[in-house]
Amino acid sequence: MTTADTLSGVIRRRHMVRSFLPTPIDLDAIDDLLDLARRAPSAGNTQATEYLVLGQREDVDAYWDTTLPASKRDSFRWQGLLRAPVLIILTTRPDAYVSRYAESDKERPGLGSSADDWMQPFWWIDAGAVAQNILLLATERDLGACLFGLFDHEESVRSRFAVPDDRRLVCTIALGIPDGADSPGRSVGRERPALNAIRHTGRW
């Protein structure tokens, strides 16, 4: 095993890829990746992160037709992102956490009545852990991956792909084979803070 193949190496290699070959990805391989990715921490072992996998070209195109109208398509900076053969939409179900924390072994915090009672909505935290697993597993498999938000397109994507109303759409992750024509995002020049600037030991 080379250094690049270790977990530390994969973490260091991971970056957002925004330009892909249109080459299809075997969906069985995607299922294997997603099966591993869901083995992330989950509050109360609720495991309410679900996937909507768009792996057929017509479905991927329908996603972009919904979120990036043709009138804006030509001026979109990341044309190579549109070629990604797979889009994975992560969803979560807040009510699953409310129900789980109404059970006898989890009732002490008093979070089993309403999602509004949760000062830290763990459904977002858990989904973020799953998303990070996807990004790292893609890197390990020499695939490119790019995570991006749905922002004001959540409801239109929900409607287009018949996502149930009790699910929240967390993010979309594009997967595919990098085409080598990627250009860095505008944020790449921002320096990572030194560890001693963000580590507070004993007290702040």
Buried (B, 14 or more C-beta within 10 A) or exposed (E): EEEEEEEEBBEEEBBBBBBBBBEEBEBEEBEEBBEBBBEBEBBBEBBBBBBBBBBEEEBBEBBBEBBBEEEEEEEEEBEBBBBBBBBBBBBBBBEBBBBBBEEEEBEEEEBBEEBEEBEEBBBBBBBBBBBBBBBBBBBBBEBBBBBBEBEEBBEEBBEBBEBEEEBBBBBBBBBBBBBEEBEEBEEEEEEEEEEEEEEEEEEE
